[in-house]
């Protein structure tokens, strides 16, 4: 059985480290089960005018293969082009980013010098959050980034995390979040974590606020085995974690989806050393090992991992790490040293058990006929409770309130709150609260009007009345879901 893998060498040092990894896949015997299909994506494609960063042929190959091995790629600075790395994950539904951070022999850090062994996983939600890239300029002075968190998106990443933990023998999983501030979005992420955990009773769960997590990881990283996080927070914490074990050059990355999975080096393209044959291929090699395990080539993955650990233990190094009194190996010499250690296990640390499984068992699900619609809550009763109208206005809060209350008089709604940058400034607030030219004006159903008797039509009519006097930048119908408000309070409300 031969599996087709879309191969994207990347930019800068990408082709060099990819050559080294492909060499090692051949030497280990893994490549005999893999058929690599070169695809065009990255800097050259951007420069040719394709804002996605990949050609139509590349997109077709990725969809046909379902597996991608890619080197680091350059994100265009300025212009309209989006990050190719993010584009691939989102286009193909690679919803979970898995990274393994551990102390490696020969890679000196403050923790290794202190005799502290670091070994934990980060699972990052990969599709939602601020990475939707939904941004608008609302007024002269205010720009918005919209943050979207969905229950199905949470369920996907949490279930993946628990399943990965079970396979790896991990007994503790923590959820990192900021639900103390973002009570609805991060609150949903935490709530669905607890729901998913009910199917994995043997695993101990906990939760930790993101700022405390960052402090804890620096002070005592050994207390964590796996942490699952929303997208942006997971991105930041992943790089922090890489710093604990020597940098992004030692941090593998797998982006897992139902139909397409992407294995990549997440460090930069290092254009200053590109073409010199001195780059460190460890991150991409470790990512390739995650790919081998994903498809079932467990024997070859373990053999290569033991060879890498043995090589590092022997002090073989590239120029970016290790004992500076020893000469640095070039990229391919480093790879040849690893190949020469195939069949060996490290002596000073525990090696990786080598399973007998040495043929692929990976089976792709059938190609969907249409975009899948994910649902979590299907039996929910919602009722219109009011609306939030966001306006571009240079008035003071009291003056704005007088105008808005008058506009709402003939409608089923009454003015209840005005906020600025999330802080309530009317009907109560502080004169010390500084305002900008962007207000949220909240209207709620008047006393005596049943919330179940009106739809969104009256709210839209109110929108029209306000739009005659103000530039409306955004509009949200407020609803209760199963009797609970589906909207947040303002700070100070």
LINSULJO-V158374 format. One record per residue. RES is the residue in three letters. OMEGA is omega in radians with two decimals (NA if undefined). BURIAL is 1 if it has 16 or more other C-alpha atoms within 10 Angstrom, else 0. Layout:
# LINSULJO-V158374
res;omega;burial
RES;OMEGA;BURIAL
RES;OMEGA;BURIAL
This chain:
# LINSULJO-V158374
res;omega;burial
UNK;3.13;0
UNK;3.14;0
UNK;3.10;1
UNK;-3.13;1
UNK;3.03;1
UNK;-3.02;1
UNK;3.13;1
UNK;-3.05;1
UNK;3.12;1
UNK;-3.08;1
UNK;3.08;1
UNK;-3.14;1
UNK;-3.07;1
UNK;-3.11;1
UNK;-3.11;1
UNK;-3.12;1
UNK;3.08;1
UNK;3.09;1
UNK;3.14;1
UNK;-3.13;1
UNK;3.11;1
UNK;3.07;1
UNK;-3.12;1
UNK;3.07;1
UNK;3.08;1
UNK;-3.09;0
UNK;-3.12;1
UNK;-3.08;1
UNK;-3.12;0
UNK;-3.05;1
UNK;3.13;1
UNK;3.12;0
UNK;-3.02;1
UNK;3.09;1
UNK;-3.07;0
UNK;-3.11;1
UNK;-3.13;1
UNK;3.10;0
UNK;-3.12;1
UNK;3.03;1
UNK;3.13;1
UNK;-2.96;1
UNK;-3.09;1
UNK;-3.14;0
UNK;3.04;0
UNK;-3.09;1
UNK;3.09;0
UNK;3.06;0
UNK;3.12;0
UNK;-3.01;1
UNK;3.09;1
UNK;-3.10;1
UNK;3.04;1
UNK;-3.12;1
UNK;3.07;1
UNK;3.12;0
UNK;3.11;0
UNK;3.13;1
UNK;3.13;1
UNK;-3.14;0
UNK;3.12;1
UNK;-3.13;1
UNK;-3.14;1
UNK;-3.10;0
UNK;-3.10;1
UNK;3.12;1
UNK;-3.11;1
UNK;2.97;1
UNK;-3.03;1
UNK;3.04;1
UNK;3.14;1
UNK;-3.12;1
UNK;-3.08;1
UNK;3.04;1
UNK;-3.12;1
UNK;3.11;1
UNK;-3.07;0
UNK;-3.13;0
UNK;-3.07;0
UNK;-3.07;0
UNK;3.09;1
UNK;3.09;1
UNK;3.12;1
UNK;-3.14;1
UNK;3.13;1
UNK;-3.13;0
UNK;-3.13;1
UNK;-3.10;1
UNK;-3.06;1
UNK;-3.14;1
UNK;-2.99;0
UNK;2.99;1
UNK;3.08;1
UNK;-2.84;1
UNK;-3.08;1
UNK;3.03;1
UNK;-3.12;1
UNK;3.07;1
UNK;-3.12;1
UNK;-3.12;1
UNK;-3.10;1
UNK;3.07;1
UNK;3.12;1
UNK;3.11;1
UNK;3.11;1
UNK;3.12;1
UNK;-3.02;1
UNK;3.06;0
UNK;3.09;1
UNK;-3.13;0
UNK;3.12;1
UNK;3.11;1
UNK;3.13;0
UNK;-3.14;0
UNK;-3.14;0
UNK;3.13;0
UNK;3.11;0
UNK;-3.14;1
UNK;3.12;1
UNK;-3.13;1
UNK;2.92;1
UNK;3.00;1
UNK;-3.06;1
UNK;3.01;1
UNK;-2.86;1
UNK;-2.94;1
UNK;-2.88;1
UNK;3.08;1
UNK;-3.14;1
UNK;3.14;1
UNK;2.92;1
UNK;3.12;1
UNK;-3.11;0
UNK;-3.06;0
UNK;3.12;0
UNK;2.93;0
UNK;-2.99;0
UNK;-3.14;1
UNK;3.07;1
UNK;-2.95;0
UNK;-2.97;0
UNK;3.04;0
UNK;-3.07;0
UNK;2.90;0
UNK;-3.06;0
UNK;-3.11;0
UNK;-3.10;0
UNK;3.05;0
UNK;-3.13;1
UNK;3.09;1
UNK;3.11;1
UNK;3.10;0
UNK;3.07;1
UNK;-3.09;1
UNK;-3.13;1
UNK;-3.03;1
UNK;3.14;1
UNK;3.12;1
UNK;3.09;1
UNK;-3.11;1
UNK;-3.12;1
UNK;3.11;1
UNK;3.09;0
UNK;3.11;1
UNK;3.14;1
UNK;3.14;0
UNK;-3.08;0
UNK;-3.12;0
UNK;3.13;0
UNK;-3.06;1
UNK;-3.13;1
UNK;3.08;1
UNK;3.12;1
UNK;3.04;1
UNK;3.05;1
UNK;-3.02;1
UNK;3.01;1
UNK;-3.07;1
UNK;3.06;1
UNK;3.11;0
UNK;3.12;0
UNK;-2.94;0
UNK;-3.11;1
UNK;-3.10;1
UNK;3.09;1
UNK;3.05;1
UNK;3.08;1
UNK;3.14;1
UNK;3.13;1
UNK;3.14;1
UNK;-3.12;1
UNK;3.01;1
UNK;-3.12;1
UNK;3.09;1
UNK;-3.14;0
UNK;-3.08;1
UNK;-3.11;1
UNK;3.11;0
UNK;-3.11;0
UNK;-2.99;1
UNK;-3.11;0
UNK;-3.10;0
UNK;3.10;1
UNK;-3.12;0
UNK;3.04;1
UNK;3.02;0
UNK;-3.07;1
UNK;3.10;1
UNK;-2.92;0
UNK;-3.14;1
UNK;3.06;0
UNK;3.11;0
UNK;-3.13;1
UNK;3.10;1
UNK;-3.11;0
UNK;-3.12;0
UNK;3.12;1
UNK;-3.08;0
UNK;-3.02;0
UNK;-3.06;0
UNK;-3.08;1
UNK;3.14;1
UNK;-3.10;0
UNK;3.02;1
UNK;3.09;1
UNK;3.08;1
UNK;3.09;1
UNK;-2.96;1
UNK;2.95;1
UNK;-2.93;1
UNK;-3.06;1
UNK;3.12;1
UNK;3.12;1
UNK;3.10;1
UNK;-3.10;1
UNK;-3.11;0
UNK;3.11;1
UNK;3.12;1
UNK;3.05;0
UNK;-3.12;1
UNK;3.10;1
UNK;3.12;1
UNK;3.14;1
UNK;-3.04;1
UNK;3.06;1
UNK;3.09;1
UNK;-3.08;1
UNK;3.10;1
UNK;-3.14;1
UNK;-3.05;1
UNK;3.09;1
UNK;-3.11;1
UNK;3.04;1
UNK;3.09;1
UNK;-2.95;1
UNK;3.04;1
UNK;3.13;1
UNK;-3.03;0
UNK;-3.12;1
UNK;3.07;1
UNK;-3.00;1
UNK;-3.13;1
UNK;-2.93;1
UNK;2.90;1
UNK;-3.07;1
UNK;3.08;1
UNK;-3.08;1
UNK;-3.11;1
UNK;3.07;1
UNK;-3.09;0
UNK;-3.12;0
UNK;3.11;0
UNK;-3.12;0
UNK;3.10;1
UNK;-3.09;0
UNK;3.08;0
UNK;-3.09;1
UNK;-3.06;1
UNK;-3.14;1
UNK;-3.12;1
UNK;-2.99;1
UNK;-3.10;1
UNK;-3.13;1
UNK;3.10;1
UNK;3.12;1
UNK;3.08;1
UNK;3.10;1
UNK;3.09;1
UNK;3.06;1
UNK;3.10;1
UNK;3.14;1
UNK;3.13;1
UNK;3.14;1
UNK;-3.08;1
UNK;3.07;1
UNK;3.10;1
UNK;-2.99;1
UNK;-3.12;1
UNK;-3.11;1
UNK;3.12;1
UNK;-3.13;1
UNK;3.14;1
UNK;3.11;1
UNK;-3.14;1
UNK;3.10;1
UNK;3.11;1
UNK;3.08;1
UNK;-3.13;1
UNK;3.10;1
UNK;-3.14;1
UNK;3.11;1
UNK;3.13;1
UNK;3.12;1
UNK;3.12;0
UNK;3.06;1
UNK;-3.02;1
UNK;2.87;1
UNK;-2.96;1
UNK;-3.05;1
UNK;-3.12;0
UNK;3.00;1
UNK;-3.09;1
UNK;-3.06;1
UNK;3.10;0
UNK;3.11;0
UNK;-3.14;0
UNK;3.14;0
UNK;3.07;1
UNK;3.01;1
UNK;-3.08;1
UNK;-3.09;1
UNK;3.07;1
UNK;3.08;1
UNK;3.13;1
UNK;3.13;1
UNK;3.08;1
UNK;3.10;1
UNK;3.13;1
UNK;3.13;1
UNK;-3.14;0
UNK;3.07;1
UNK;-3.08;1
UNK;3.13;0
UNK;3.04;1
UNK;-3.13;1
UNK;-3.08;1
UNK;-3.03;0
UNK;3.08;0
UNK;-3.14;0
UNK;3.05;0
UNK;3.14;1
UNK;3.06;1
UNK;-3.09;0
UNK;-3.14;1
UNK;3.10;0
UNK;-3.09;0
UNK;-3.06;0
UNK;3.04;1
UNK;-3.09;1
UNK;3.03;1
UNK;-3.06;0
UNK;3.08;0
UNK;3.14;0
UNK;2.98;0
UNK;3.12;0
UNK;3.11;0
UNK;3.12;0
UNK;3.13;0
UNK;3.13;0
UNK;3.11;0
UNK;3.13;0
UNK;3.06;0
UNK;-3.11;0
UNK;3.12;0
UNK;3.05;0
UNK;-3.14;0
UNK;-3.08;0
UNK;-3.10;0
UNK;-3.08;0
UNK;3.08;0
UNK;3.13;0
UNK;3.13;1
UNK;3.12;1
UNK;-3.12;1
UNK;-3.11;1
UNK;3.11;1
UNK;2.97;1
UNK;3.11;1
UNK;-3.11;1
UNK;-3.02;1
UNK;2.98;1
UNK;-3.07;1
UNK;3.12;1
UNK;3.11;0
UNK;2.97;0
UNK;-3.08;0
UNK;-3.10;1
UNK;3.13;0
UNK;3.12;0
UNK;-3.13;1
UNK;3.13;1
UNK;-3.12;0
UNK;-3.07;0
UNK;3.12;1
UNK;3.14;0
UNK;3.12;0
UNK;-3.04;1
UNK;-3.02;1
UNK;-3.09;0
UNK;-3.07;0
UNK;3.10;0
UNK;-3.03;1
UNK;3.05;1
UNK;3.10;1
UNK;-3.12;1
UNK;-3.06;1
UNK;2.96;1
UNK;3.09;1
UNK;3.10;1
UNK;-3.04;1
UNK;3.06;1
UNK;-3.10;0
UNK;-3.14;1
UNK;3.09;1
UNK;3.06;1
UNK;0.15;1
UNK;3.05;0
UNK;-3.13;0
UNK;-3.13;1
UNK;3.09;0
UNK;3.13;0
UNK;3.11;0
UNK;3.14;0
UNK;-3.06;0
UNK;2.99;1
UNK;-3.00;1
UNK;-3.08;1
UNK;-3.08;1
UNK;2.89;1
UNK;-3.14;1
UNK;-3.06;1
UNK;3.04;1
UNK;3.10;1
UNK;-3.13;1
UNK;-3.11;1
UNK;3.02;1
UNK;-3.13;0
UNK;3.09;0
UNK;-3.11;0
UNK;-3.10;0
UNK;-3.12;1
UNK;-3.04;0
UNK;-3.13;0
UNK;3.07;1
UNK;-3.10;0
UNK;-3.13;1
UNK;3.12;0
UNK;3.09;1
UNK;3.09;1
UNK;3.09;0
UNK;3.08;0
UNK;3.06;1
UNK;-3.13;1
UNK;-3.12;0
UNK;3.13;0
UNK;-3.10;1
UNK;3.08;0
UNK;-3.07;0
UNK;-3.07;0
UNK;3.01;0
UNK;-3.14;0
UNK;-3.09;1
UNK;3.13;1
UNK;-3.07;0
UNK;3.12;1
UNK;2.97;1
UNK;3.12;1
UNK;3.14;1
UNK;2.92;1
UNK;3.11;1
UNK;-3.05;0
UNK;3.06;0
UNK;-3.14;0
UNK;-3.14;0
UNK;3.08;0
UNK;-3.10;1
UNK;-3.04;1
UNK;2.99;0
UNK;3.01;0
UNK;3.04;1
UNK;-3.13;0
UNK;-3.12;0
UNK;NA;1
